[in-house]
Amino acid sequence: MSTVISLKDVSVVRGGKAILDRVDWTVESNQRWVIIGPNGAGKTTMLRIAAAQIHPSLGSAEVLGEKLGQVNVFELRTRIGFASSALASHIPNSEKVLDAVMTASYAITGRWNEKYDDLDERRARRVLNEWHLQDFADRAFGTLSDGERKRTQIARAVMPDPELLLLDEPVASLDLAAREQTVKIIGAYASAPEAPAIIMVTHHLEEIPTGFTHALIMSEGRVFAAGPIESTITSEKISEAFGMAITVDSVDNRYRARAH
């Protein structure tokens, strides 16, 4: 076990406003974290620091043992898998799904003149199979459903065998069937001992897959609560963080919330 994220007294300030305010947080290699909180709580900003996309304004941030501000972030990012809806807009609609996944080896979107060997293609096809996309390898990305696009983004993030996997609302906007299929696959992946450390942002407790071990509740740019998921995702803590009386329970290790 090793530390993959270490934030100490981290603040991110934009336009005089603290988006993150003195955050302390540690993630170990065998942990799967979900970040939840109200809109504007700082969830996506936390993920962007973990992705080495931004530096803190104040404090110290280490990702995969490297201190941001003292490391070549372009090299560091090759060790991180990041799936977000923002990425989808950079994948050409005409790109074959196989190529959309395989180009992750070069950290690019849109196949051009790169040379791929048989090992790259075998790896890509294996990843497509893991994410139930094997029948779509030769389909154009632009013809996929929302659920298939989301899974392609995750497969692409997994392709380079990352040491850290970041998922930004991986089932947002999906219909019920597509959501449940994707949540189930993520849960199986997260439960595998060989999986990397995973951090997932979501707005809804119902979207938390099985296999996740820890939770971080954000509120107004600060860490409201953090720790093992069973003792963190509770009615009391969720109600206080969201400023509303909410009952939280779980069925078969899946959470649900309702106002009362």
C-alpha positions as CSV (number, residue, x, y, z in Angstrom):
1,M,0.0,0.0,0.0
2,S,1.3,3.5,-0.9
3,T,-0.1,7.0,-0.8
4,V,-1.4,8.2,-4.1
5,I,-2.9,11.6,-3.1
6,S,-1.7,13.8,-0.2
7,L,-3.3,17.2,0.2
8,K,-2.1,19.4,3.1
9,D,-3.8,22.7,3.8
10,V,-4.7,23.1,0.1
11,S,-6.6,26.1,-1.1
12,V,-7.6,27.1,-4.6
13,V,-8.5,30.8,-5.0
14,R,-10.1,32.2,-8.1
15,G,-11.1,35.9,-8.4
16,G,-10.6,36.3,-4.7
17,K,-12.9,33.5,-3.8
18,A,-11.7,30.2,-2.2
19,I,-13.0,27.3,-4.3
20,L,-11.1,25.0,-2.0
21,D,-10.4,26.2,1.6
22,R,-7.6,24.5,3.6
23,V,-8.2,21.0,2.5
24,D,-6.4,18.0,4.0
25,W,-6.9,14.6,2.4
26,T,-5.0,11.4,1.9
27,V,-5.8,8.5,-0.5
28,E,-4.0,5.2,-0.4
29,S,-3.5,2.8,-3.3
30,N,-5.9,0.2,-2.1
31,Q,-8.8,2.7,-1.5
32,R,-11.8,3.6,-3.7
33,W,-13.2,7.0,-2.9
34,V,-16.4,8.7,-3.8
35,I,-16.7,12.5,-3.5
36,I,-20.1,13.9,-2.9
37,G,-21.5,17.3,-1.9
38,P,-23.8,20.1,-3.1
39,N,-23.3,22.1,-6.3
40,G,-20.3,24.4,-5.9
41,A,-18.8,22.5,-3.0
42,G,-15.5,22.0,-4.7
43,K,-15.8,18.4,-5.9
44,T,-14.6,18.9,-9.5
45,T,-11.8,21.1,-8.3
46,M,-10.6,18.3,-6.1
47,L,-10.6,16.0,-9.0
48,R,-8.7,18.4,-11.2
49,I,-5.9,18.7,-8.6
50,A,-5.8,14.9,-8.4
51,A,-5.5,14.9,-12.2
52,A,-2.6,17.3,-12.0
53,Q,-4.6,19.7,-14.2
54,I,-4.3,22.6,-11.7
55,H,-2.0,23.6,-8.9
56,P,-3.2,24.7,-5.5
57,S,-3.0,28.4,-4.7
58,L,-1.8,27.6,-1.2
59,G,-0.7,24.4,0.5
60,S,1.0,21.2,-0.7
61,A,-0.4,18.7,-3.1
62,E,1.3,15.4,-3.9
63,V,0.0,13.0,-6.6
64,L,1.6,9.6,-7.0
65,G,4.5,10.7,-4.9
66,E,5.2,13.8,-7.0
67,K,4.7,17.3,-5.6
68,L,2.7,19.6,-7.9
69,G,4.8,22.6,-8.9
70,Q,8.0,20.5,-8.8
71,V,7.2,17.9,-11.4
72,N,6.6,17.6,-15.2
73,V,2.8,17.3,-15.1
74,F,2.7,16.0,-18.7
75,E,4.7,13.0,-17.6
76,L,2.7,12.6,-14.4
77,R,-0.6,12.7,-16.3
78,T,0.4,9.6,-18.3
79,R,0.1,7.6,-15.0
80,I,-3.5,8.9,-14.3
81,G,-6.7,7.7,-16.0
82,F,-9.3,10.5,-16.2
83,A,-12.8,9.9,-17.6
84,S,-15.1,13.0,-17.9
85,S,-17.8,14.2,-20.2
86,A,-15.5,17.1,-21.2
87,L,-13.3,14.5,-22.9
88,A,-16.1,13.2,-25.2
89,S,-16.2,16.5,-27.1
90,H,-12.6,16.0,-28.1
91,I,-13.1,12.5,-29.6
92,P,-14.0,12.8,-33.3
93,N,-17.5,11.4,-34.0
94,S,-16.0,9.4,-36.9
95,E,-13.3,7.8,-34.7
96,K,-13.7,4.0,-34.3
97,V,-14.3,2.9,-30.7
98,L,-11.3,0.7,-30.9
99,D,-9.1,3.7,-31.9
100,A,-10.7,6.0,-29.4
101,V,-9.5,3.6,-26.7
102,M,-6.2,2.7,-28.2
103,T,-5.1,6.4,-28.7
104,A,-5.1,6.8,-24.9
105,S,-1.6,5.1,-25.1
106,Y,-0.4,8.3,-26.7
107,A,-2.6,10.6,-24.6
108,I,-4.3,11.9,-27.7
109,T,-7.8,12.0,-29.2
110,G,-8.1,11.2,-32.9
111,R,-5.9,8.6,-34.6
112,W,-3.4,10.1,-37.1
113,N,0.0,8.7,-38.0
114,E,0.9,6.9,-34.8
115,K,2.1,3.3,-35.0
116,Y,0.4,0.7,-32.8
117,D,1.6,-2.8,-32.4
118,D,-0.4,-6.0,-31.8
119,L,0.1,-5.6,-28.0
120,D,-1.7,-2.3,-28.1
121,E,-4.6,-3.7,-30.0
122,R,-4.9,-6.8,-27.8
123,R,-4.9,-4.6,-24.7
124,A,-7.5,-2.3,-26.2
125,R,-9.8,-5.2,-27.2
126,R,-9.4,-6.8,-23.7
127,V,-10.4,-3.4,-22.1
128,L,-13.4,-3.1,-24.5
129,N,-14.4,-6.6,-23.4
130,E,-14.1,-5.7,-19.7
131,W,-16.4,-2.7,-20.2
132,H,-18.9,-4.6,-22.4
133,L,-18.0,-2.8,-25.6
134,Q,-16.5,-5.7,-27.6
135,D,-19.3,-5.5,-30.1
136,F,-18.7,-1.8,-30.7
137,A,-15.0,-1.9,-31.6
138,D,-15.6,-0.9,-35.3
139,R,-18.5,1.4,-34.6
140,A,-18.0,5.2,-35.0
141,F,-17.9,7.0,-31.6
142,G,-20.6,9.4,-32.8
143,T,-23.1,6.6,-33.3
144,L,-23.0,5.4,-29.7
145,S,-25.7,5.9,-27.1
146,D,-24.9,8.0,-24.0
147,G,-24.2,4.9,-21.9
148,E,-21.9,3.4,-24.6
149,R,-20.1,6.8,-24.8
150,K,-19.6,6.9,-21.0
151,R,-18.2,3.4,-21.0
152,T,-15.9,4.2,-23.9
153,Q,-14.5,7.1,-21.9
154,I,-13.9,4.9,-18.9
155,A,-12.3,2.2,-21.1
156,R,-10.0,4.8,-22.6
157,A,-9.0,6.0,-19.1
158,V,-8.2,2.4,-18.1
159,M,-6.3,1.6,-21.3
160,P,-2.8,2.9,-20.1
161,D,-3.1,0.7,-16.9
162,P,-3.1,3.8,-14.7
163,E,-2.0,4.0,-11.1
164,L,-4.9,6.3,-10.3
165,L,-8.3,6.3,-12.0
166,L,-10.5,9.4,-11.8
167,L,-14.2,9.3,-12.8
168,D,-16.1,12.6,-13.1
169,E,-19.9,11.8,-12.8
170,P,-19.5,8.7,-15.0
171,V,-23.3,7.9,-15.1
172,A,-24.7,11.5,-15.2
173,S,-27.6,11.9,-17.6
174,L,-27.9,8.2,-18.3
175,D,-31.3,6.5,-18.3
176,L,-32.1,3.9,-15.6
177,A,-30.9,0.9,-17.6
178,A,-27.7,2.4,-18.8
179,R,-27.0,3.8,-15.4
180,E,-27.4,0.5,-13.6
181,Q,-25.4,-1.4,-16.3
182,T,-22.5,1.1,-15.9
183,V,-22.6,1.2,-12.1
184,K,-22.5,-2.6,-12.0
185,I,-19.4,-2.7,-14.3
186,I,-17.6,0.0,-12.3
187,G,-18.5,-1.8,-9.1
188,A,-17.0,-5.1,-10.4
189,Y,-13.8,-3.2,-11.6
190,A,-13.5,-1.4,-8.2
191,S,-13.8,-4.7,-6.3
192,A,-10.9,-6.3,-8.1
193,P,-7.8,-6.5,-6.0
194,E,-5.6,-5.4,-8.9
195,A,-7.6,-2.3,-9.6
196,P,-5.8,1.1,-9.1
197,A,-6.9,3.7,-6.6
198,I,-10.2,5.2,-7.8
199,I,-11.8,8.6,-7.1
200,M,-15.3,9.2,-8.4
201,V,-17.3,12.4,-8.2
202,T,-21.1,12.1,-8.2
203,H,-24.1,14.1,-7.1
204,H,-26.3,11.1,-6.2
205,L,-25.9,8.4,-3.6
206,E,-27.7,6.0,-5.9
207,E,-24.8,6.2,-8.3
208,I,-22.2,4.9,-5.9
209,P,-21.1,1.5,-7.1
210,T,-20.4,-1.4,-4.8
211,G,-16.7,-1.9,-4.1
212,F,-16.1,1.7,-3.0
213,T,-14.4,1.9,0.4
214,H,-14.3,5.5,1.4
215,A,-16.3,8.7,1.0
216,L,-15.4,12.4,1.1
217,I,-18.3,14.9,1.7
218,M,-17.5,18.4,0.5
219,S,-19.3,21.6,1.6
220,E,-18.5,25.2,0.7
221,G,-15.0,24.3,-0.4
222,R,-14.1,22.4,2.7
223,V,-14.0,18.7,3.8
224,F,-17.1,18.3,5.8
225,A,-16.5,14.6,6.5
226,A,-14.1,11.9,5.2
227,G,-13.5,8.3,6.1
228,P,-14.8,4.7,5.6
229,I,-17.9,4.9,3.5
230,E,-20.2,3.2,6.1
231,S,-19.5,5.8,8.8
232,T,-19.4,8.7,6.4
233,I,-22.5,8.3,4.2
234,T,-25.0,8.6,7.0
235,S,-28.3,10.4,7.3
236,E,-26.9,12.8,9.9
237,K,-23.8,13.9,7.9
238,I,-25.6,14.0,4.5
239,S,-28.5,16.1,6.0
240,E,-26.1,18.6,7.6
241,A,-23.9,18.9,4.5
242,F,-26.8,19.5,2.2
243,G,-28.8,21.6,4.6
244,M,-31.9,19.4,4.4
245,A,-33.4,16.5,6.3
246,I,-32.4,13.4,4.3
247,T,-32.7,9.8,5.2
248,V,-29.9,7.6,3.9
249,D,-30.0,3.8,3.8
250,S,-28.5,1.0,1.8
251,V,-29.8,-2.2,0.2
252,D,-27.3,-4.8,-1.1
253,N,-24.4,-2.3,-0.6
254,R,-26.1,0.3,-2.8
255,Y,-27.1,3.6,-1.2
256,R,-30.3,5.6,-1.6
257,A,-31.5,9.0,-0.2
258,R,-34.8,10.5,0.3
259,A,-36.0,13.8,1.9
260,H,-38.4,13.7,4.8
